Amino acid sequence: MRLLKLQMNGLPNVQAPFLEVTFTNTQRVYQNEIGYEVDHLFNSIYLKKMMAVIGINASGKTTTLNAIAYTLNTFLSGKGLAYHRVFKRDIQFANYYYHEESETLFYHTGTIRNDAFQPRFIDESIYARSVTRKITQHNLYDVQTYTLLKTRQEVANDAVEGKHLDDKTSILKGYASFQNKFVIDKLVDEHTKLRSVFIENLGELVHQKFVQYLDPSIEILELQDDIVGIHDANAIYTLKFYGKEPLTVKASELTQYLSSGTIKGVDLFIEAYYVIKDGGYLIIDELENHLNKTIVQLLMQLFVTTANAKGATLVFSTHYTELLDTIERNDLIIVTQKEEGHILLHSMDELYGRKDYKKSDVFLSGYLGNTQPEQEKMLDVLTVFYDMTE
């Protein structure tokens, strides 16, 4: 099952009627792009293998990633509403999915009630549509072409199905049999989570070449024994820097010797491995934090090469406008803007369809609108600063 489009209402500062993110192409796809930045689903419909979210501060980047992570974890990872991220308001959703094995499209709507941070489904409806040659980009999301299959109330009233339905489980899982997707979101505070995740992921997957790429001064990083378990904080490692004597350190102590960039890099490469192996989703807020631009580009490249044969998807936010220039397709870029306090999302191909200028220059020029801090406000800050230092 693949998520094609999500629509969510009830998020803070999102302009009515909803926040919308599309995972399918909105531009024409050329032969040399298939299997790289996009994967073919059927007819003229292709799935994006990477999506970049960019905008100025407080423009809605993290809100957008939260909505994506919430949808994927709730409906495709098998976690249901046990997923840890909870919104303060009631959420109305309307999502589209594609079930590869049955070649069926699903339109799934409903409401999640948030009472005292205890979310529960209060209504759901599932509609379906078989894939035919008549489906195009223009009618893929036409709700009038979908047929109602089942409602949450009907499932609850069924003598058999109703026994297995609780208020934290969606009826989508019970109706459409599918394998849970591997979803990893890196949206938590890195300063509190990054180091513990690094220790957890140490072991057979920490290939020495990964570590040496991230920190060329490291000659050896090897596990001495796995008596206590490779994920244990007390596991013993040999760490040797070039020109220095080898050190014997516990896994929990490695973070005292390795930089934040090395730690985050190892963590992300391991997460990318799991997601690409499964064909799942990796969601990262501010991908460039702690990392060199070249390392970021390598991580991006992993998802748009033939190594990503199962169609895993990387979704990330960034402040690095230069990264936009490494992305060929404009419809892989989501531009977040804020107008009169409301978050607006636009695919870059909606705002700027040409390819003859560098995307970073277009973004920084302000041509797209609200993609740069206002000049007058910047001058106000400088004036206040000068007044304070006189």
PEUR-V746749 format. One record per residue. N is the residue number from 1. RES is the residue in one small letter. PHI is phi as a letter, one per 40 degrees, with the letter a starting at -180 (NA if undefined). PSI is psi in radians with two decimals (999 if undefined). OMEGA is omega in whole degrees, 0 to 359 (NA if undefined). Layout:
BEGIN
{{N | RES | PHI | PSI | OMEGA} {N | RES | PHI | PSI | OMEGA}}
END
This chain:
BEGIN
{{1 | m | NA | 2.28 | 179} {2 | r | b | 2.42 | 175} {3 | l | c | 2.20 | 180} {4 | l | b | -0.68 | 179} {5 | k | a | 2.45 | 173} {6 | l | b | 2.50 | 174} {7 | q | b | 2.24 | 185} {8 | m | b | 2.28 | 178} {9 | n | b | 2.55 | 180} {10 | g | h | -0.02 | 179} {11 | l | c | 2.56 | 180} {12 | p | c | 2.38 | 174} {13 | n | g | 0.23 | 178} {14 | v | c | 2.23 | 182} {15 | q | c | 2.39 | 180} {16 | a | d | 2.63 | 6} {17 | p | c | -0.37 | 184} {18 | f | a | 2.88 | 168} {19 | l | c | 2.36 | 185} {20 | e | b | 2.27 | 177} {21 | v | b | 2.22 | 182} {22 | t | b | 2.24 | 181} {23 | f | c | -0.08 | 179} {24 | t | b | 2.84 | 184} {25 | n | c | 2.55 | 172} {26 | t | b | -0.07 | 176} {27 | q | b | 2.86 | 175} {28 | r | c | 2.48 | 179} {29 | v | b | 2.31 | 179} {30 | y | c | 2.74 | 186} {31 | q | d | -0.69 | 184} {32 | n | c | -0.09 | 179} {33 | e | c | -0.32 | 184} {34 | i | c | 2.27 | 182} {35 | g | g | -0.10 | 180} {36 | y | b | -1.54 | 180} {37 | e | c | -0.33 | 178} {38 | v | b | 2.73 | 173} {39 | d | b | 2.50 | 181} {40 | h | c | 2.31 | 175} {41 | l | b | -1.10 | 178} {42 | f | a | 2.73 | 179} {43 | n | f | -2.18 | 179} {44 | s | b | 0.38 | 184} {45 | i | b | 2.21 | 181} {46 | y | b | 2.62 | 181} {47 | l | b | 2.33 | 180} {48 | k | c | 2.42 | 179} {49 | k | b | -0.07 | 178} {50 | m | a | 2.45 | 177} {51 | m | b | 2.24 | 179} {52 | a | b | 2.31 | 178} {53 | v | b | 2.13 | 185} {54 | i | b | 2.54 | 178} {55 | g | i | 3.00 | 178} {56 | i | c | 3.03 | 179} {57 | n | d | 2.47 | 176} {58 | a | g | 0.50 | 180} {59 | s | c | -0.09 | 175} {60 | g | h | 0.23 | 181} {61 | k | c | -0.88 | 182} {62 | t | c | -0.65 | 176} {63 | t | d | -0.74 | 179} {64 | t | c | -0.80 | 179} {65 | l | c | -0.65 | 177} {66 | n | c | -0.73 | 180} {67 | a | c | -0.73 | 179} {68 | i | c | -0.83 | 181} {69 | a | c | -0.73 | 180} {70 | y | c | -0.80 | 182} {71 | t | c | -0.84 | 182} {72 | l | c | -0.78 | 181} {73 | n | c | -0.65 | 182} {74 | t | c | -0.70 | 190} {75 | f | b | -0.44 | 184} {76 | l | b | -0.36 | 183} {77 | s | c | -0.18 | 181} {78 | g | g | 0.04 | 183} {79 | k | c | -0.43 | 183} {80 | g | g | -2.62 | 181} {81 | l | c | 0.14 | 171} {82 | a | c | -0.17 | 177} {83 | y | d | 2.45 | 193} {84 | h | c | -0.44 | 185} {85 | r | c | 2.16 | 183} {86 | v | b | 2.30 | 175} {87 | f | c | 2.70 | 184} {88 | k | c | -0.37 | 184} {89 | r | b | 2.93 | 171} {90 | d | c | 2.51 | 183} {91 | i | b | 2.24 | 170} {92 | q | b | 2.31 | 182} {93 | f | b | 2.67 | 175} {94 | a | a | 1.80 | 187} {95 | n | b | 2.66 | 177} {96 | y | b | 2.39 | 181} {97 | y | b | 2.77 | 173} {98 | y | b | 2.15 | 178} {99 | h | c | 1.86 | 189} {100 | e | c | -0.79 | 187} {101 | e | c | -0.72 | 182} {102 | s | c | -0.05 | 183} {103 | e | f | 0.89 | 182} {104 | t | b | 2.43 | 174} {105 | l | c | 2.45 | 178} {106 | f | b | 2.43 | 172} {107 | y | b | 2.11 | 192} {108 | h | b | 2.06 | 181} {109 | t | b | 2.79 | 177} {110 | g | i | -3.08 | 180} {111 | t | b | 2.37 | 175} {112 | i | b | 2.07 | 180} {113 | r | c | 2.29 | 179} {114 | n | b | 1.68 | 177} {115 | d | b | 1.96 | 179} {116 | a | f | 0.77 | 178} {117 | f | g | 0.46 | 174} {118 | q | b | 1.52 | 185} {119 | p | c | 2.59 | 177} {120 | r | a | 2.59 | 176} {121 | f | c | 2.33 | 176} {122 | i | b | -0.35 | 172} {123 | d | a | 2.63 | 177} {124 | e | a | 2.61 | 173} {125 | s | a | 2.44 | 178} {126 | i | b | 2.25 | 177} {127 | y | b | 2.70 | 182} {128 | a | b | 2.81 | 179} {129 | r | a | 2.22 | 178} {130 | s | c | 2.55 | 179} {131 | v | c | 2.22 | 175} {132 | t | b | 3.03 | 180} {133 | r | c | -0.27 | 183} {134 | k | c | -0.20 | 183} {135 | i | c | 2.25 | 179} {136 | t | b | 3.10 | 176} {137 | q | d | -0.52 | 186} {138 | h | c | -0.49 | 182} {139 | n | b | 0.07 | 182} {140 | l | d | -0.70 | 185} {141 | y | b | 0.44 | 177} {142 | d | c | 1.85 | 186} {143 | v | c | -0.39 | 181} {144 | q | c | -0.30 | 181} {145 | t | c | -0.01 | 180} {146 | y | b | 2.54 | 182} {147 | t | b | 2.33 | 180} {148 | l | c | 2.25 | 179} {149 | l | b | -0.86 | 186} {150 | k | a | 2.65 | 174} {151 | t | b | 2.85 | 179} {152 | r | c | -0.65 | 180} {153 | q | c | -0.69 | 179} {154 | e | c | -0.71 | 178} {155 | v | c | -0.76 | 181} {156 | a | c | -0.58 | 182} {157 | n | c | -0.19 | 180} {158 | d | c | 2.34 | 185} {159 | a | c | -0.57 | 182} {160 | v | c | -1.00 | 184} {161 | e | c | -0.59 | 183} {162 | g | c | -0.46 | 180} {163 | k | c | -0.47 | 186} {164 | h | b | 0.14 | 183} {165 | l | b | 2.13 | 172} {166 | d | b | 3.01 | 189} {167 | d | c | -0.01 | 177} {168 | k | b | 0.03 | 182} {169 | t | b | 2.31 | 179} {170 | s | c | 2.59 | 177} {171 | i | c | -0.23 | 179} {172 | l | c | -0.71 | 182} {173 | k | c | -0.70 | 182} {174 | g | c | -0.54 | 184} {175 | y | c | -0.86 | 182} {176 | a | b | 1.85 | 180} {177 | s | c | 2.13 | 178} {178 | f | a | 2.77 | 178} {179 | q | c | 2.32 | 180} {180 | n | d | 2.40 | 177} {181 | k | c | 2.55 | 178} {182 | f | c | 1.96 | 182} {183 | v | b | 2.14 | 177} {184 | i | b | 2.15 | 174} {185 | d | b | 2.33 | 181} {186 | k | b | 1.00 | 185} {187 | l | b | -0.07 | 179} {188 | v | c | 2.89 | 180} {189 | d | c | 2.05 | 184} {190 | e | c | -0.59 | 185} {191 | h | c | -0.46 | 181} {192 | t | c | -0.40 | 186} {193 | k | b | -0.53 | 191} {194 | l | d | -0.78 | 186} {195 | r | c | -0.68 | 180} {196 | s | c | -0.63 | 177} {197 | v | c | -0.65 | 179} {198 | f | c | -0.79 | 179} {199 | i | c | -0.73 | 181} {200 | e | c | -0.63 | 184} {201 | n | c | -0.09 | 178} {202 | l | c | 2.65 | 178} {203 | g | h | -2.49 | 189} {204 | e | c | -0.37 | 182} {205 | l | c | -0.20 | 178} {206 | v | c | 1.37 | 180} {207 | h | c | 2.39 | 184} {208 | q | d | -0.54 | 180} {209 | k | c | -0.59 | 175} {210 | f | d | -0.90 | 184} {211 | v | c | -0.76 | 182} {212 | q | c | -0.52 | 175} {213 | y | c | -0.71 | 181} {214 | l | c | -0.57 | 179} {215 | d | a | 1.64 | 184} {216 | p | c | -0.21 | 180} {217 | s | c | -0.16 | 180} {218 | i | c | 2.19 | 178} {219 | e | c | -0.73 | 184} {220 | i | b | 2.36 | 167} {221 | l | a | 1.78 | 186} {222 | e | b | 2.52 | 174} {223 | l | c | 2.19 | 182} {224 | q | c | -0.76 | 177} {225 | d | a | 2.81 | 182} {226 | d | b | 0.61 | 181} {227 | i | c | -0.71 | 182} {228 | v | c | -0.05 | 181} {229 | g | h | 2.40 | 187} {230 | i | c | -0.37 | 181} {231 | h | c | 0.09 | 183} {232 | d | c | 2.45 | 180} {233 | a | c | -0.31 | 181} {234 | n | c | 0.04 | 177} {235 | a | c | 2.47 | 186} {236 | i | c | 2.29 | 180} {237 | y | b | 2.63 | 169} {238 | t | c | 2.15 | 180} {239 | l | b | 2.16 | 180} {240 | k | b | 2.21 | 173} {241 | f | c | 2.59 | 180} {242 | y | d | 2.31 | 177} {243 | g | g | 0.09 | 182} {244 | k | b | 2.82 | 179} {245 | e | c | 2.56 | 178} {246 | p | c | 2.60 | 180} {247 | l | b | 2.55 | 173} {248 | t | b | 1.99 | 186} {249 | v | b | 2.67 | 173} {250 | k | c | 2.75 | 178} {251 | a | d | -0.67 | 181} {252 | s | c | -0.31 | 182} {253 | e | c | -0.19 | 184} {254 | l | c | -0.56 | 182} {255 | t | c | -0.22 | 176} {256 | q | c | -0.32 | 184} {257 | y | b | -0.38 | 184} {258 | l | b | 2.56 | 182} {259 | s | c | 2.84 | 177} {260 | s | c | -0.63 | 179} {261 | g | c | -0.71 | 178} {262 | t | c | -0.76 | 180} {263 | i | c | -0.86 | 180} {264 | k | c | -0.69 | 181} {265 | g | c | -0.83 | 178} {266 | v | d | -0.79 | 180} {267 | d | d | -0.85 | 184} {268 | l | c | -0.65 | 178} {269 | f | c | -0.67 | 178} {270 | i | c | -0.79 | 179} {271 | e | c | -0.71 | 178} {272 | a | c | -0.68 | 179} {273 | y | d | -0.84 | 181} {274 | y | c | -0.78 | 184} {275 | v | c | -0.77 | 180} {276 | i | c | -0.66 | 178} {277 | k | c | -0.62 | 184} {278 | d | c | -0.41 | 188} {279 | g | g | 0.60 | 184} {280 | g | c | -2.53 | 186} {281 | y | b | 2.39 | 174} {282 | l | b | 2.13 | 184} {283 | i | b | 2.14 | 186} {284 | i | b | 2.21 | 175} {285 | d | c | 2.25 | 180} {286 | e | f | 1.18 | 184} {287 | l | d | -0.60 | 188} {288 | e | c | -0.18 | 182} {289 | n | d | 2.21 | 177} {290 | h | g | -0.04 | 188} {291 | l | b | 2.51 | 173} {292 | n | c | 2.59 | 182} {293 | k | d | -0.70 | 181} {294 | t | c | -0.66 | 179} {295 | i | c | -0.71 | 177} {296 | v | c | -0.77 | 180} {297 | q | c | -0.63 | 177} {298 | l | c | -0.76 | 178} {299 | l | c | -0.76 | 177} {300 | m | c | -0.73 | 184} {301 | q | c | -0.55 | 179} {302 | l | d | -0.55 | 185} {303 | f | c | -0.24 | 183} {304 | v | b | 0.57 | 174} {305 | t | b | 3.03 | 180} {306 | t | c | -0.18 | 175} {307 | a | c | -0.46 | 179} {308 | n | c | 1.16 | 187} {309 | a | c | -0.38 | 183} {310 | k | c | 0.13 | 174} {311 | g | g | 0.63 | 175} {312 | a | c | 2.68 | 184} {313 | t | b | 2.27 | 174} {314 | l | b | 2.18 | 176} {315 | v | b | 2.18 | 183} {316 | f | a | 2.72 | 170} {317 | s | b | 2.75 | 182} {318 | t | a | 2.72 | 169} {319 | h | b | -0.06 | 180} {320 | y | c | 1.66 | 180} {321 | t | c | -0.45 | 180} {322 | e | c | -0.47 | 179} {323 | l | c | -0.45 | 179} {324 | l | c | -0.53 | 183} {325 | d | c | -0.25 | 178} {326 | t | c | -0.09 | 181} {327 | i | b | 2.11 | 185} {328 | e | c | -0.77 | 189} {329 | r | c | 2.30 | 178} {330 | n | c | -0.48 | 183} {331 | d | c | 0.03 | 173} {332 | l | c | -0.04 | 184} {333 | i | b | 2.18 | 175} {334 | i | b | 2.14 | 179} {335 | v | c | 2.11 | 178} {336 | t | c | 2.37 | 180} {337 | q | b | 2.77 | 177} {338 | k | b | 2.17 | 179} {339 | e | b | 2.16 | 181} {340 | e | f | 0.68 | 176} {341 | g | g | -0.01 | 182} {342 | h | b | 2.43 | 178} {343 | i | c | 2.30 | 176} {344 | l | b | 2.42 | 177} {345 | l | b | 2.38 | 176} {346 | h | b | 2.39 | 168} {347 | s | c | 2.48 | 183} {348 | m | c | -0.47 | 179} {349 | d | c | -0.36 | 174} {350 | e | c | -0.64 | 185} {351 | l | c | -0.53 | 185} {352 | y | a | 1.87 | 186} {353 | g | c | -0.11 | 184} {354 | r | c | 2.82 | 179} {355 | k | b | 0.11 | 186} {356 | d | c | 0.00 | 175} {357 | y | b | 2.64 | 177} {358 | k | c | 2.33 | 181} {359 | k | c | -0.64 | 180} {360 | s | c | -0.70 | 179} {361 | d | c | -0.72 | 179} {362 | v | c | -0.75 | 181} {363 | f | c | -0.83 | 183} {364 | l | c | -0.37 | 181} {365 | s | c | -0.33 | 184} {366 | g | g | 0.07 | 182} {367 | y | c | -0.60 | 183} {368 | l | c | -0.27 | 180} {369 | g | g | 2.20 | 176} {370 | n | f | 0.66 | 176} {371 | t | b | 0.07 | 177} {372 | q | b | 2.53 | 175} {373 | p | d | 2.53 | 183} {374 | e | c | 2.38 | 182} {375 | q | c | -0.70 | 182} {376 | e | c | -0.70 | 180} {377 | k | c | -0.59 | 176} {378 | m | c | -0.72 | 178} {379 | l | c | -0.62 | 177} {380 | d | c | -0.72 | 179} {381 | v | c | -0.77 | 179} {382 | l | c | -0.72 | 180} {383 | t | c | -0.79 | 178} {384 | v | c | -0.75 | 181} {385 | f | c | -0.81 | 180} {386 | y | c | -0.71 | 179} {387 | d | c | -0.67 | 182} {388 | m | c | -0.46 | 184} {389 | t | c | -0.03 | 178} {390 | e | c | 999 | NA}}
END
